[in-house]
Structures are given as structure tokens and as C-alpha cells.
Amino acid sequence: MRTPPLLATALVCAATLGCSPAKKPAPLPALDATSSDSDSTPSPEAPAEVEAIDWSAFDSVSLRNPNDGSLHGGVPLPLVAPGLRFSPARDPNTRFGTLEMVRGLVEAAGRVERELGGLPVTINDLSYARGGPIPHHRSHQSGRDVDMLFYQLGPDGKPIESVGAFFDPSGGGVDFRNLADPSDDVALRLDLPRTWLFLQALIEDPEAELQQVFVAEHLRTLLLDFARAHDAPAAAIERFAEMSCQPSYPHDDHFHLRFYCDADDIAQGCRDSPPMYPWHRQRLH
């Protein structure tokens, strides 16, 4: 049983309620199904290459709430795409989401690969093709939640395949591999440049409608410090600071990302959980 990580006390939030807005952030500048059975009929397989994906072929609808909802026409996250892979340790039937979320993930990962290179980020559970309850999650029912591992660096400072390691306030972690054999432990570092760029890409994507980033407070602080020190866009930094928080479970080994309902989905019964940030209200009107 691992020792609980050190936790900053500045911010703790309930995952079902989200982060409470502290102030209205500046707007970003303009940028150049009802069954949860895993054997339900999936949507067409998305190709591995981003250029080959015809997003217009998909028409998803997220219904009701993240904790009590369903998904029609769930869009499959590619098992492999430029800069991204779905975890081979996860049930591939749990890789479905809304068109907006899946497209946003694929394009954000592609941007990281184009600009920084490295290894693909590992994506864990999304939802079933038709949504509904999913093992080990209270949410993930309506196609608007996704868990993803952090980009990581190995002992040599180079990108390494991401694992579900816990990261401390310094950004350090350990891949324990065989717990009975300490000689195979691998020291890890949180890959701040790639992790931040992925988040920035989602924040700047007007179609993705990222709502919240659930992550341990000490890792949130590291990301904000990195972004400020490297002159990341001020609007993206402010929005990340507003939408990110630590839920009751620390999330020091992965992100939980949540996305807003698309306007068309709202008309069909999709329901956003709080908070409703000013930029989302503006987009809906």
C-alpha cells in the first residue's frame, strides 16, 4: 500500500460539482444511445491517421448528465493516432465519446507530436458506445469524460511510455514495475512541456469545449508555474487556472477531463454539471 502523496491545501473540490469560478477570465482571442452493455453495436472504426478521419461521418448526441446519462452515436477514439494511443490495458469498448471530445483529443495529441515530437500520450477510459454505467467510474456515462495519463520523461530526460505512476510536488515519480523487485524501479519526471501543450491545445480549441481538468493541486501548480515561466498565452493560462482543480480523490497519476454539452445536444437533453463559465454561456447565446 503506497504512502499518500503530499497534498497542497489550497484547493480541494468534489468531482461531481467541479471548480468554483473565482473571477471572470478574459475571453480567448479568435483562433487562426441508452444501453451501457459492452457488446452494444459500436460506431464505425475510426482510422489511425488523422488525415483519413472524416469527422462529418459522425453524429453523436450526449444525453443527460455525466453521472447519469447515455450516448447516441458514440465516436470511437482511434486505438492509435499521431501522438496518441488508447491504453492496451483498457477495454476497447470504453473508448467512445462525443464527436467534439474525440476530435479534440486527436487534434491536441497531433499538435504535440508536430511541435514537440516524443511518444504518444496514453488515453484511458472514455465511455461505452451507448454510454451508461461503466466499471470503476461514477461518471463517464454520457461521452464527455476521459481519463488520460501524463506525458512522462525517463531517467535520461527523454520521453518514455506513460504509466500510471504517482507524481509528487517536485514532479518526480517512480515506475515500480515489479513491486517485489526494487532493482527494476524507474525514476520518472512529469513532462511539463508536452503535458501543458496538450492542455493548451484543448483550451484553445473552440469546438472541443473543455469544461474541467481534475488533477492534484500540486501538479496543477507545477503546470501553471511552467506555463507562466515559458510565456504561454495569458488567456490559456487564466482559463486553465479557472477550470482546473483537485477533486476529493487527488488525481496525482492521471487527468480526468470533462467537456461541455454541444449546443445541439443541449436541445436534445444533454445537461451540463456546474460550473458554467462565462465563455461557455457566451458561446451558447
C-alpha positions as CSV (number, residue, x, y, z in Angstrom):
1,M,0.0,0.0,0.0
2,R,1.5,3.3,-1.1
3,T,2.1,6.2,1.2
4,P,-0.4,9.0,0.5
5,P,1.3,11.8,-1.5
6,L,1.9,15.3,-0.1
7,L,-1.2,17.4,-0.9
8,A,-1.4,21.2,-1.2
9,T,-4.3,22.6,0.8
10,A,-5.1,25.5,-1.5
11,L,-7.9,23.9,-3.4
12,V,-10.0,20.8,-3.0
13,C,-13.2,20.2,-4.9
14,A,-15.8,17.5,-5.4
15,A,-15.6,15.9,-8.8
16,T,-19.3,15.8,-9.2
17,L,-19.6,19.6,-8.5
18,G,-16.4,20.9,-10.2
19,C,-14.4,24.0,-9.6
20,S,-15.9,27.2,-8.3
21,P,-15.1,30.2,-10.6
22,A,-13.0,32.8,-8.8
23,K,-13.5,35.5,-11.4
24,K,-14.5,36.0,-15.0
25,P,-11.5,35.3,-17.2
26,A,-10.7,37.2,-20.3
27,P,-12.1,35.7,-23.4
28,L,-9.7,33.8,-25.6
29,P,-8.7,35.6,-28.8
30,A,-10.0,34.3,-32.1
31,L,-8.0,31.4,-33.3
32,D,-6.3,31.4,-37.0
33,A,-27.6,5.7,-27.2
34,T,-29.1,4.3,-23.9
35,S,-27.5,0.9,-23.1
36,S,-24.2,0.5,-21.4
37,D,-23.6,-3.1,-22.4
38,S,-20.1,-3.5,-23.7
39,D,-21.3,-5.7,-26.6
40,S,-23.5,-3.0,-28.0
41,T,-23.1,-2.1,-31.6
42,P,-20.2,0.4,-31.9
43,S,-19.8,3.2,-34.3
44,P,-17.6,2.7,-37.4
45,E,-14.0,2.2,-36.6
46,A,-12.0,5.5,-36.9
47,P,-8.9,5.3,-39.0
48,A,-5.5,5.6,-37.3
49,E,-4.3,8.6,-39.4
50,V,-5.8,12.0,-38.6
51,E,-5.9,13.0,-42.3
52,A,-8.1,10.0,-43.0
53,I,-10.7,10.7,-40.4
54,D,-13.9,12.2,-41.9
55,W,-15.4,13.8,-38.8
56,S,-18.5,14.7,-40.8
57,A,-19.4,11.0,-40.9
58,F,-20.1,11.0,-37.2
59,D,-23.2,12.5,-35.4
60,S,-23.1,11.9,-31.7
61,V,-25.6,13.0,-29.0
62,S,-24.7,13.2,-25.3
63,L,-27.8,12.8,-23.1
64,R,-28.4,13.9,-19.6
65,N,-25.6,14.1,-17.0
66,P,-22.0,12.7,-16.7
67,N,-23.1,10.6,-13.7
68,D,-26.5,9.5,-15.1
69,G,-26.6,9.7,-18.8
70,S,-26.2,7.9,-22.1
71,L,-24.6,8.4,-25.5
72,H,-26.1,8.0,-29.0
73,G,-23.7,7.5,-32.0
74,G,-20.6,7.4,-29.8
75,V,-17.4,8.2,-31.8
76,P,-14.6,5.7,-31.3
77,L,-11.2,7.1,-30.2
78,P,-8.6,5.5,-32.6
79,L,-6.6,2.8,-31.0
80,V,-3.6,4.6,-32.4
81,A,-3.3,8.0,-34.0
82,P,-0.4,10.5,-34.4
83,G,0.7,11.5,-30.9
84,L,-1.9,9.3,-29.2
85,R,-2.8,5.7,-28.3
86,F,-5.7,4.1,-26.4
87,S,-4.3,2.1,-23.5
88,P,-3.9,-1.6,-24.4
89,A,-4.6,-2.4,-20.8
90,R,-8.1,-1.0,-21.1
91,D,-11.3,-2.4,-22.5
92,P,-11.5,-1.1,-26.1
93,N,-15.3,-0.9,-25.6
94,T,-14.7,2.0,-23.3
95,R,-13.2,4.3,-25.9
96,F,-16.3,6.1,-27.2
97,G,-17.2,9.7,-26.7
98,T,-18.9,12.7,-28.3
99,L,-17.6,13.9,-31.6
100,E,-16.4,17.1,-30.1
101,M,-14.4,15.4,-27.4
102,V,-12.8,12.7,-29.5
103,R,-11.9,15.1,-32.3
104,G,-10.4,17.5,-29.7
105,L,-8.3,14.7,-28.1
106,V,-7.0,13.6,-31.5
107,E,-6.1,17.1,-32.7
108,A,-4.5,18.1,-29.4
109,A,-2.3,15.0,-29.4
110,G,-1.4,15.6,-33.1
111,R,-0.3,19.2,-32.2
112,V,2.0,17.9,-29.5
113,E,3.6,15.5,-31.9
114,R,4.0,18.1,-34.6
115,E,5.5,20.7,-32.4
116,L,7.5,18.7,-29.8
117,G,7.7,15.1,-31.0
118,G,8.1,12.4,-28.4
119,L,6.0,9.4,-27.7
120,P,2.2,9.1,-27.9
121,V,0.1,10.1,-24.9
122,T,-1.9,7.3,-23.3
123,I,-5.6,7.7,-23.1
124,N,-7.6,5.5,-20.7
125,D,-11.4,5.2,-20.3
126,L,-14.0,7.4,-22.1
127,S,-17.4,5.8,-22.3
128,Y,-19.3,2.8,-23.8
129,A,-20.6,3.3,-27.3
130,R,-24.1,3.9,-25.9
131,G,-23.0,5.4,-22.6
132,G,-24.4,4.4,-19.2
133,P,-22.6,3.0,-16.1
134,I,-19.0,2.0,-16.6
135,P,-16.9,-0.1,-14.2
136,H,-14.7,1.9,-11.7
137,H,-16.3,5.2,-12.5
138,R,-19.2,7.3,-11.1
139,S,-19.2,9.5,-14.2
140,H,-18.1,8.7,-17.8
141,Q,-21.7,7.8,-18.6
142,S,-22.5,10.4,-21.3
143,G,-19.4,10.5,-23.5
144,R,-18.0,13.7,-22.1
145,D,-15.4,12.4,-19.6
146,V,-12.0,10.9,-20.3
147,D,-9.0,9.8,-18.2
148,M,-5.5,10.2,-19.6
149,L,-2.0,9.6,-18.3
150,F,0.6,12.4,-18.1
151,Y,3.3,12.8,-20.6
152,Q,6.4,11.5,-18.9
153,L,10.3,11.6,-19.1
154,G,12.6,8.8,-18.1
155,P,15.9,8.9,-16.1
156,D,17.7,10.2,-19.2
157,G,15.3,13.1,-19.6
158,K,13.8,11.7,-22.8
159,P,10.2,10.8,-23.4
160,I,9.2,7.4,-22.0
161,E,6.0,5.4,-22.4
162,S,3.5,6.7,-19.9
163,V,2.5,4.5,-17.0
164,G,0.0,5.1,-14.1
165,A,2.7,6.4,-11.7
166,F,2.0,8.9,-8.9
167,F,3.8,12.2,-9.2
168,D,4.9,14.2,-6.1
169,P,5.1,18.0,-5.7
170,S,8.5,18.2,-7.4
171,G,7.2,16.5,-10.5
172,G,9.0,13.2,-9.7
173,G,7.6,9.7,-9.8
174,V,8.6,6.1,-9.9
175,D,7.5,3.3,-12.2
176,F,7.8,0.4,-9.7
177,R,7.2,-2.3,-12.3
178,N,7.6,-5.5,-10.3
179,L,6.8,-4.4,-6.7
180,A,8.7,-7.4,-5.4
181,D,11.9,-6.3,-7.1
182,P,13.2,-2.8,-6.3
183,S,16.0,-3.2,-8.7
184,D,13.7,-2.6,-11.7
185,D,12.3,0.7,-10.4
186,V,12.5,3.5,-13.0
187,A,12.7,7.2,-12.0
188,L,10.2,9.4,-13.9
189,R,9.6,13.1,-14.3
190,L,6.4,14.8,-15.3
191,D,6.9,16.0,-18.9
192,L,5.7,19.6,-18.4
193,P,6.2,21.0,-21.9
194,R,4.2,18.3,-23.6
195,T,1.5,18.0,-20.9
196,W,1.0,21.8,-20.9
197,L,0.8,22.0,-24.7
198,F,-1.8,19.2,-24.9
199,L,-4.0,21.1,-22.4
200,Q,-3.4,24.4,-24.1
201,A,-4.4,22.9,-27.4
202,L,-7.7,21.7,-25.9
203,I,-8.3,25.1,-24.2
204,E,-7.7,26.9,-27.5
205,D,-10.0,24.6,-29.5
206,P,-13.4,26.4,-29.7
207,E,-15.1,23.2,-30.9
208,A,-13.9,20.9,-28.1
209,E,-15.5,22.9,-25.2
210,L,-13.2,21.6,-22.5
211,Q,-15.0,22.3,-19.2
212,Q,-12.8,21.0,-16.4
213,V,-9.4,19.5,-15.6
214,F,-9.4,17.4,-12.5
215,V,-5.8,17.0,-11.2
216,A,-3.9,17.0,-7.9
217,E,-3.3,20.6,-6.7
218,H,0.5,20.2,-6.6
219,L,0.6,19.1,-10.2
220,R,-1.8,21.9,-11.2
221,T,0.6,24.3,-9.6
222,L,3.6,22.9,-11.5
223,L,1.7,23.3,-14.8
224,L,0.7,26.9,-14.1
225,D,4.3,27.8,-13.0
226,F,5.7,26.2,-16.1
227,A,3.2,28.0,-18.4
228,R,3.9,31.3,-16.8
229,A,7.7,30.9,-16.9
230,H,7.6,30.0,-20.6
231,D,5.3,32.8,-21.7
232,A,2.3,30.6,-22.7
233,P,-0.7,32.6,-23.9
234,A,-2.1,34.6,-21.0
235,A,-5.7,33.7,-21.9
236,A,-4.9,30.0,-21.9
237,I,-3.2,30.2,-18.5
238,E,-6.1,32.1,-17.0
239,R,-8.6,29.7,-18.3
240,F,-6.7,26.7,-17.1
241,A,-6.4,28.2,-13.7
242,E,-10.1,28.7,-13.7
243,M,-11.2,25.3,-14.9
244,S,-8.7,23.1,-13.1
245,C,-9.0,21.8,-9.5
246,Q,-8.3,18.8,-7.2
247,P,-11.3,16.6,-6.6
248,S,-11.8,14.6,-3.4
249,Y,-9.6,11.8,-5.0
250,P,-6.2,13.5,-5.6
251,H,-5.6,12.5,-9.3
252,D,-1.8,12.6,-9.0
253,D,-1.4,9.8,-11.5
254,H,-3.7,11.0,-14.3
255,F,-6.0,13.7,-15.6
256,H,-9.8,13.5,-15.6
257,L,-11.0,15.8,-18.4
258,R,-14.7,16.8,-18.7
259,F,-16.3,18.5,-21.7
260,Y,-19.4,20.7,-22.1
261,C,-22.5,19.7,-23.9
262,D,-22.6,20.8,-27.5
263,A,-25.4,23.3,-28.2
264,D,-27.3,20.8,-30.4
265,D,-27.0,18.2,-27.7
266,I,-28.5,20.5,-25.1
267,A,-31.6,20.8,-27.3
268,Q,-31.9,17.0,-27.2
269,G,-31.5,16.7,-23.4
270,C,-27.8,17.0,-22.6
271,R,-27.2,18.5,-19.2
272,D,-24.0,20.3,-18.1
273,S,-22.9,20.0,-14.5
274,P,-21.6,23.1,-12.7
275,P,-19.7,25.3,-13.2
276,M,-21.0,27.2,-16.1
277,Y,-18.1,29.5,-17.1
278,P,-18.8,32.9,-18.9
279,W,-17.1,31.8,-22.1
280,H,-19.4,28.8,-22.4
281,R,-22.5,30.9,-21.8
282,Q,-21.3,33.4,-24.4
283,R,-20.9,30.6,-26.9
284,L,-24.4,29.3,-26.3
285,H,-26.0,32.7,-26.9
